[in-house]
Amino acid sequence: MKEVVTSYRDMQDQACYRAAFHHILDERLNNQGKFWKSADIPITKDIIFSSGESKYVPILLPPNLEPFLNLPTVVLSYAFASTRSRYAQLGIESFQSTGSNIAQYLKNDVYTGDKDNDLNTFVIAYNHSNRPIKLDAGTGLFCLYIYPTITTEPRVITEGKSLLKILQNKEIEITGQEGKDWKIIHDPKYPKGDDASGILLRINPDNKKWLPPDLNNTPIHIPDASGVNYRAEIDKYLEPTSITDSPIYWIGETISQIKLGPKINAVIEHSPVDDDTGPNNRVFHTNSLLVNEFFDNKVRTEIYSSINDKPCSIFLRFFKDIKP
């Protein structure tokens, strides 16, 4: 792949050009009234990531990225990516800037969604784990999504009184004890009583695991196929975390199980939370942040930190579609 060198001035020009089409994207998203996300986007060849390796990964865009149809490809920079959890639990991460990668390496100047056009492009992915990871061609590695907050009228954000209402209506159900295993976080920008901004889910302190090195350095392979219990497959390789001051990539799980109804999606904040001090900027949840509608399980977390930092909880914001 030919490396593209972009000057600061070019980046400025691209940003201005992209911004000129922002109102069209904004109007489409508001008319749709939904939390927009794409189908899982596949890689186009078999790839093995060595431990700690970053690679350009070839992908094939779907032909139905509706908000971007007939817009300049640079507008795809507004899209974020979320790595599928089954691969994030192995250590693979596609970054939030993936939309910009896609825009940079697409050959066409306009995204038409035409299957006959060249929808092949590249993204950067990284392996945080201590093991090589093998992905097959056709594996859906990540999806794209757009935060409703990039629009001028973010109508699908669920917070304040509306979040309290969907909890009351059991459109979001959470097991465990409120105030101990989970709690509603209040935001002072709202009037008293209407100030719910999201939900904090406590991570089980007794269930923190990692992927240790392997003497044979054998690649791990989890097939991308329906009907596979991928959590059970991944658990075969995980072991309790070692006690170390050095940062490691470890997998956790919330104490509570959360069930999302139709049209309800959630996004995990990047910074996990220490109960006493708030967000912990020394640790981060890797870029596997989407929790999709109909989810019904404990949330697995993929965190890079020292175990001694002890992040206790993750914070979720919720988004409800307002149109059928």
Secondary structure, DSSP 8 states (H G I E B T S, - for coil): -------HHHHHHHHHHHHTTHHHHHHHHHHHTS--B---EEBSS-EEE-TT-EEEEEEE--S--GGGTTEEGGGGGG-EEEE-HHHHTTTEEE-TTHHHHHHHH-SSSEE---TTS--EEEEEEEE-SSS-EEE-TT-EEEEEE--GGGSSS-TTEE-THHHHHHHHTTSEEE-S-BTTTEEEEE-TTS-TT--EEEEEEEB-TT--EE----TT---EE----TT--HHHHHHTT-EE----SS-EEEEEEEEEEEEE-TTEEEEE-SS-EETTTEE-TT-EE-S--EE-TT-EEEEEEEEEE-GGG---EEEEEEEE----
